[in-house]
Amino acid sequence: MATAKPPLVIDLDGTLTPTDTLVESVIRLLKQSPAKIFMLFFLLLKGRSAFKGFVAATTNFSVENLPFNEPFLAYLRGEKATVESWDTHQK
């Protein structure tokens, strides 16, 4: 019986991309609507979840604008090829 290879789980912030996506989203939000800084302070008092939820709901986040860790992406592509090759040989 063939065993499945365990999934490869990666972290976005600081691993796949050297930036913090929450910070990037807050900057984008404040560029679009500077007055929302007051709402952000209020939401921080309500907790991290409320703050992050508001930022996510009010910004247009696109991964196309993120800088990526290219050596790590190359590693991931290699792992993907290994898994695809491994899966083919297991069938």
Secondary structure, DSSP 8 states (H G I E B T S, - for coil): -----------TBTTTBSS-HHHHHHHHHHHH-GGGHHHHHHHHHH-HHHHHHHHHHHS---GGGS---HHHHHHHHHHHHHHHHHHHHH-
